[in-house]
Amino acid sequence: MKGFSIIIVTWNALNHLKNYLPSVVETEYPDFEIIIADNASDDGSKQWIKSTYPDVKIATFDRNYGYCGGNNRAVPFTEKEILLFLNNDVRVDKNWLHGINKAFKDDMTAAVQPKMLSDKEPEKFEYAGAAGGFIDKYGYPFCRGRIFEEVEKDEGQYDNNRNLFWASGAALAIRKDLFRETGGFDEDFEFHMEEIDLCWRLQNLGYQIGYAPDSVVYHLGGGSLPMGSPRKVYYNFRNSLFMLWKNYSSFSLRKRFGIRILLDIVAAWKALAQGKPKEWWAVAKAHLHFLKDLGKVSRKRAYLQKQRVNKDDPDAMLNFSIIWQHFLKAVKKFKNLP
């Protein structure tokens, strides 16, 4: 059996810890530890943890490093071979680690995601991860069980083991040695898509991303940046460009990156036509900041391309446009995609 170090990043979220940490502590598994990565909270979180769960480790930082920075800085406090990054608003089944452990039997499986259901509507998948993540050939992310805003009910339709493109950062298990080898989360991302970038880097090194359907967690979601927030739009578009430029194969960078730019422009002007000028500006600002950082991102690409084993794009990148399938062909469920 693998040992798990469960890392939970938090910042002034005592209410979430009171609601969700008890289920994690009550996990039934012989070898795990819990590390709270506290990003300089001043709401009494540390005092409550020490008095309520004295066996839970606390890694205290001097300021708020966000998701990427908090998780990266918590890794030196861990003692087990598998890191499990868990959001502070996730409730877990007591036997959830057994399924994830089983998914790591293949030595080429670098990371694993459990089935992720909604804490508000447990019969439905949760937006952020559902039954595992994929991207289309232009880099747009979606999930088994969630395409854009269409979220499916869980009826066991995705309870099969198949490789994913990305595992949700809300509940992401990864081998510690590979996390360190790849440099961990890219802190330039700040929010959103850092887990997709990490999973893509792992696949370019020849590893695969697994799924554990018999491991179930329930995610509240929407805590950091609400849906429709111009700030969320900005990070999604900017970080997607960062990710594509870093990780695309040479073929896709030549043939597909320009089309993705055009699709972003269409999205921006569609937002403006719908009376959403802040969203239009968020997309424009994302592209401006990408251009400003292009030199830095290009240096990262040069390094990563030298390291990669797979010269082509990963097999789990689905070779169609999800924009075309969803908005023009009205496909609403993953199982109906080509």
Beta strands, then each sheet from edge to edge (+ up, - down):
strand 1: 4-10
strand 2: 32-38
strand 3: 57-60
strand 4: 82-86
strand 5: 90-92
strand 6: 109-118
strand 7: 133-135
strand 8: 141-143
strand 9: 146-147
strand 10: 150-151
strand 11: 171-175
strand 12: 208-219
sheet 1: 3+ 2+ 1+ 4+ 11- 6+ 12+ 5-
sheet 2: 7+ 8-
sheet 3: 9+ 10-
end
